[in-house]
Amino acid sequence: MKQHIENFRRWLKLLNYAESTVYGNPKYIKNFTDYLEATGIKTIQDIENRHIKEYYEYLKVRPNKRRPGALSPNSIISNINAIKRFTKYLRETEQEHITVNIKPERIKPEIKILSTEEIQILYKVCGNDILGYRDRAMLSIYYGCGLRRSEGLQLNTEDILFNKSMIFIKKGKGNRQRYVPMNKQVKKDLENYIKNARIYLIKNEKENSVFLSERGKRISGNAMILRLKLLIKKVEITKDIGLHTLRHSIATHLLNSGMTLENVSNFLGHQSLEATQIYTHISHEEI
């Protein structure tokens, strides 16, 4: 089964799934196949839908490996979604036809938000060195422009349209394209980074990624999250947040400032208003 998992990873990468999916889904499938092998299932051909249902029930009581307690509902859903993608991979590569007839219990997503004051503090603790300029540009992309994690990581220099004060998203969720406006501060932060920091990070003139690592390559999502967590640690914010928290925060702040739900939805690149409505219940008191 090991070769199937490696081929699955390559398939995800080939189809341009998000970096987190390419990295995480094979791990979920490894856990699944380890469970199957422990129960006597040695090959893909032996897997039946009842085995997946049994694994789903097992996940509900399996201890969490990282902290006390059981797996969260979100973790269980992520495991099942990985298995669904794995079975899709098997079908599309004409290997096996396994059907996953499992619908995990629906749960309301837990949305973590930073207040406007906390956002301002994060900007203030960014240094005035190369990485500090990059940190400030990161905040402006994920908070100021509300981009998704993968959208920010995939940005190339030609996508920053300074003359139009816009950012072009070539491939958003569902492969949809859109333009995102830059306000004056976002534009300033990106110009400062590109002119005063990126030029010292770049090692190959052909590299066109906006966000570069210290090795001069396109920065990884994990490295970007680490930088955000370092900023969080500096200001002693105790919330467990990620890059998507910045997107949640700007969406909530825009709604609280009076922007219409439709305009916020367009700004975020949502396909429907329903996806944006999750932010409407969050009041100033809650953040």
N, C-alpha and C positions, 0 to 999 in steps of 0.2 A: 504493500500500500504506500510505501515511502515514495516510490517513483510517481504514483498518482498525485501525491500531495505536491511534489516539486513541479509537475506538469500543470497542476491547478494554479500554482503561484505564477508561472510563466503566462498562462492563459489570462489571468487577471491583469497582469502587467501589459500584455499585448492589447487588451481591450480598453486600456487607459482607465482602469478603476483607480480610485483615490489611493494614495500611498498607504494610508492607514488600513485600507481594505486588503491591499496586496501584502502588507506585513502581517495583519492580524488574522485574516481568514484561514490561511494555511495552519496557523497555530491552533485555531478552534477545531479544524479537521483532524489535526494530529491528536488532540485530546479525544475526539470522537472515535478515531480508529484504534487508539490505545484501549478505550473502553470496550470496543467490539472484540478486539483480540483477547482481552481478559475474559470475555464471555464465550470465547470459542469461535468467533467469526474471523477467519483469516484472510479472506479475499473479498474484493468489491462485488463479485458475482453472488456472494452469499448474503449480501445485505438486503433485507426486506423492510417495508415500511414499518412493520411492527417493531423492528429494532430501533428505528428512529424515535418512535413513540416511547419506547422504554427508556431511551437515552434522555428524552425530554423530561420524563418523570424523575429520572436520576438527577438531572441538573437542578431540580427544585429542592433537593435535599443535600446536594453536594456541598461540602464546606468550602468557603472562600479561601484560596491559597494565600492571598495577600493580607487579609485582615480577618478578625473574628467574625463568626456568623456565616450565613449562607450566601449564595450568589444573589445579586440584585436582579429584579425583573428585567432590567435593561441588558444585563450580561447574558441572561438566558435567551432573550430575543436575539442578541447578537450571535450567539452560538447556533440557533436554529436558522437564522438568515444565512450564515456561512454554509450550513449544510444544504440549504436551498440552492445557493450559488454553485456548490460543488456538484450537486445532481444536475444542474443546468449545464455545467462544464462537461459532465459525462455524456449527457444526451447530445450536445452540440458537437462533440468529438466522436460521436457514433460508437460509444463504448457500452454504456449500460443505460437502462431506462428505469430509474428509481423515482418514484413519486413521493413528495413530502406533503402529506395531508394534515399538517399541524398548524393551528392558529393560536399562538401564545396569547395569554390574556392581555388585553389592551390596557396600557397604563398611561397616565398623563405624564408627559416629560417634565423633569425637574429643571426649571430654568433658573440659572444663577446670574445675578445682575450686579454690576458695579455701579455705584452712585457717580454722579457727575464729579463730586469732590474727589472720589477715589481715582477716577480717570485722570483728573488734573494732577494729582499727586504722582501718578505713574509717569506722566510726561516730565514732571519736574526732576525726578530722580534719574532720568536718562543722562548719561555722561556727555561730555563734549569731545570725546575721542571717537575713533572710527566705529567701534561697536555701539557707542552711545547714539551716534547719528543713525545707525542702522536700527537700533531699538525704537527711536522716535519715528522712523519711517514705518516700522512694523506696526506701531500703535495707530498711525494714521491710515494705514491700509486696512487693518482689521476693525478698528473702531471708527475712524473718520469716514471710511468708505464702506464699512459693513461687509467686507468680502468674506466668503467662506474660506476655510483653511486651504483647500486645494487651489482655489482661485488665486490667492495671494502667492502661493509657492510657484505657480505656473506662470506668473507674470514675466514678460520680457520687456526690455527697455523700449521697444517700439510700441508697446501697448500703453505707455504713459504719454498721453497727448497733451503736453504742456500748453501748446498754443490754443487748444480748445478747452482746457481745464477739465479734461475727461480721461477716464481709464477704460480701455477696451478689454472686455472679458471675452476671450475667444471661445472658451469652452467652460461654461458654467454647468450647473446641475442639469441633467438631461440633455447635455450637449448644446444648450441654448446660449446664444451670444447676447451681450447687452453692453451699454455704455453706462458708466457710473461717474457722476460729477465729483470734482475735487473742489473743496472750498479753499480759500486763500491759505489757511494754515496747513492743510494737507499738501497743497502744492509746494509751499515753502519747505516743509519737512522733506518731501521727496527730492526737491532740487538740491537741498543741502546734502542729503545722503549721497545722491548720484555724483555731485560735483566734488564733494569734500571727503567722501569715505569710500564709495564703491571703486573709485579709480585706484585706491591703494589695495583693495582686495582682489581685483581682477588679475589673473595670471595668464589668461589666453584671450587675445583680442576678439576671437570668434565667440566667446561666451557672452550670451545676451540676456541671461537671467537677471532680473532686477535684484533679487536678494541672493547675495553670495556668502559662502562660508569663508572662514579664514584660509581655507585651501584654494579659494578662487573658484569653487564649483557651486552649482545651484544648491542652496541650503536645504537641509531636510526638515520635515515637519517636526521631528523630535528636537532638533537643535533650536528651532524657532520657539517651541514651547518652553524649552529650558531657559532661554533668554527672558521670556515673559515671567517665568517662575522666579528668576533672580530679581527682577524688578519688584515682584510681589513681596518677596522676602525682605527687600530693602525697606519697604514702607509698612511692613508688618501687617498686611492684610491677611486675615486667617481663612478667607474663602478658598475652596479648592476650585480653581478656575483654569480654563484653557483658552485657546485662540477664539473659539466659538463664543465664549463669554463676552468678548468684546463686541461681536456681532449682535448678540442678544441685547447688550447694553445700549448700543446706538439705536436699535429698533425701539426699545422702550423709551429712551430719552426723546426721540423724535415724536412719538405718539403723545408723550406727556407735554411736549412743547406746542402741540396743536396741529401737527401735520396729519393729513387725512390718512386713513387706513390704506386707501388705494395707492397714494403716493409712496408710503412706506413700503408697501408690497412691491411696487415697481423698483424702488431703490435697492431692495434686498434681492431682487431677481426671483421672487416667488411666482409660481405658475398660477396660484389661486389665492384669493383673499383669506380663505380658511387657514392657510399656512401662517398668515400674519396675525390672525386673531388671537393666537396663543399669548401675545404680548399685551392685549388690551386689558387684562385683569390686574396687571402689575401697576400699582399706584406709587406715588412719590414716597409714601410712608413705608412701603415695602422695600425700597432700595436705599 
